Amino acid sequence: MSERNEAANLLLAQVLKLPRTYQQEVPADYIDSNGHVNMMYYTMMANLGMRHFLEQLGLRMTEFQAQQRGFFALRQVISYLNELREGQQFAVHSGIVNYDAKRLHFMHYVVNLSNERVASTDERIAMYIDLSTRRSTTFGPEIEARLETVRLSHAALGWQPELSGSIQLKART
C-alpha cells in the first residue's frame, strides 16, 4: 500500500470516530460540468451538519434565539481530497480543535460513504456573537464547560486533525 493510501486510510479511520452531524445522497443539482460536486456545495454540505454539531455541543438553536446569540464565520480553509458524484451517499463528521473566550476552532469532514474516502476537509473558526449589538461576546461558564468536555472527548478518540496553519488559537493544556 502506498504512503498516500495509508495516510488516506488513517484520516478516514480518525474522521469516522468523530460524531456524524449530517448525511444524505448527492443530488443532481450539486453536480458541475465535470460530473462531480461543484466546489460551492462543499461549504453547504458542511453547513448542513453545523446545526447538529452545535446541538451536540449543547448549544441549542432555541437557546441562541432566546438569548440573541449566534456564531459568525471568521475564516474557512477547505481542502478537496476526493470526488463526490451524483447519487453517492455522503456524511459530515465534525470535531472541536480548540476554543477561547469568544471563538471556536473546528473541523467538518465530508466523507464519501459510497467509496469510503474523505472528500473534503473544512477547517473553520467562528466568533460567538451578541446579535442585539452585532458584536462579539464571551461564552458563559456553562458553554465553556460543554466545549471543554466535547473537545476532550474528541481528542480522546485519537483524532489528530491536520490543520492549515492559517487558523490558530492559543493551545489548551
N, C-alpha and C positions, 0 to 999 in steps of 0.2 A: 504494500500500500504506500502511495506517495506521501510525502510530508504534508502536502496541501490537503489531501483526503483525510489524513489523520487529524489535522487541525480543524477541518470542517466537521468531522465526526465528534471531536471533543467539544466544539462550540455547540453543536446540536444537543448533545447529551446534557450540557450545563443549562442551556436555554429551556429544555423541556422540564427541568426541575422547578423552574420559576412558575408562579401561578399563571394559568391561562386566563386572559382577560377578554378574549373575543374569538369567535370562529364563524366562518361562512364559506360559501363557494364563490369563486371569482366570476362575476357576471360579465356578459359580453361588452357592456359599455365601459369597462375598465381597460379594454384592450386597444392598443395603438396600431399603427400601420406596420409595425414589426412583428405583430402577432403575439405580443406579451403585454403584461400590465404596464400602462404608461406611468412614468415616474411620479406624476402628480397624485396618483392614487395611493402611493405608499404612505404618505402623510395621513391621508384619510383613513386608511386601514388601521394604522396605529391609533389614530384618534378614536376610532370605534371602540378600542379597548380602554381608552382613558377613563371613562366613567366607571367602568368596573374596577379598574386599577385603583382609583380614588376610593371607591367603596370598600375595597379590600384593605385599604389603609385606615378605614374607619371614618373617612371623610365623605359624608352623605350629601347629595345634592340638596335635600330638604334643609339640612343644617346650613349649607352655604347660602341658600336663598334667604333663609330667616335671618342670618347674621350679615347679609350682604357681603359675602366673601367669595373669592374665586382665585384662579390662577391665570396669569398672563405669561405667554411664552416669551423667553428671552433669547434663546439660542437653540438651534437644532442642527445636528450633523447626521446625515443619512448615508449609509453605505449600501450599495446594491450588490448582492453577492450571487444570487441565482434567479433565473427567470421564474415568473408565475404566469400561467396561461389560463385561458378561459376554461371554466368547469373544474379547475383544480380546487381542492379544499385548502384553506389557509387558516392559521390561528395566530393570535397575538399573545405573546408572553411578556410580562413586564416585571421589572425589578428596580428597587431603590439602590442607587450608588451611594448617595450622601445627601445631606441637608444641612442648612444652617438656620439661623433665627427667622429668615424670610424666604429662603429659596430651597427648591427641591431639585436634585440632580437624579435623573432616572433613565432607564433604557426600555424601549419597546423593541421586540424582535418579531418580525413577520416570518412565520415558518410555513413552508410549503408542505402540507401534510401528505399530499399525493406522492411526493418523491422523497420525503424526509430530509429536506435541506432547509437551512436558514436562507430565506430570500433576501432579507434586509435587516440591518441594524439601524436603530433610530435613537440616538443619544440626545437628550434634551435637558434644559434647565428652565424652570418656571419660577416666577415670583408670586408669592402669596399677596393678594390684593384686597384692600377695603374698597368695595365697589361704590360706596357712598361718597368717597373722596377721590377715587381713582388713583390711589397711592398705595405703595407697599405697606404692609403691616407685619407684625411678628406673629408667629404661631403661638397659640396659647400652650401652657404646660401639658394639657391633656393631648393636644395634637402632637407635640414633640415626643411625648411618651409613646404614642402609637407609631410614629415614624421610626423611632429607635427600635421598638420591638420588631417591626417588619424588616428594617434594614439588617438587624442581627439575624433574623430568620433566613433572609435571602443569602447573607454571607455564609451562614452555617450549611447551606446546600452545596458549598464548594464552588459557587458561581464566582468567576473572576472575569468581569467584563473587560474587553479590550476597548479602551477609551481613546477618543480622538486627540486628547491633549489640549483641545481648544476650550473645553469646559472643565473648570476646576473649582472646587470648594476646599477649604482647609480640611485636612484629613481628621477623621474622628478616631479616637483611640479606644 
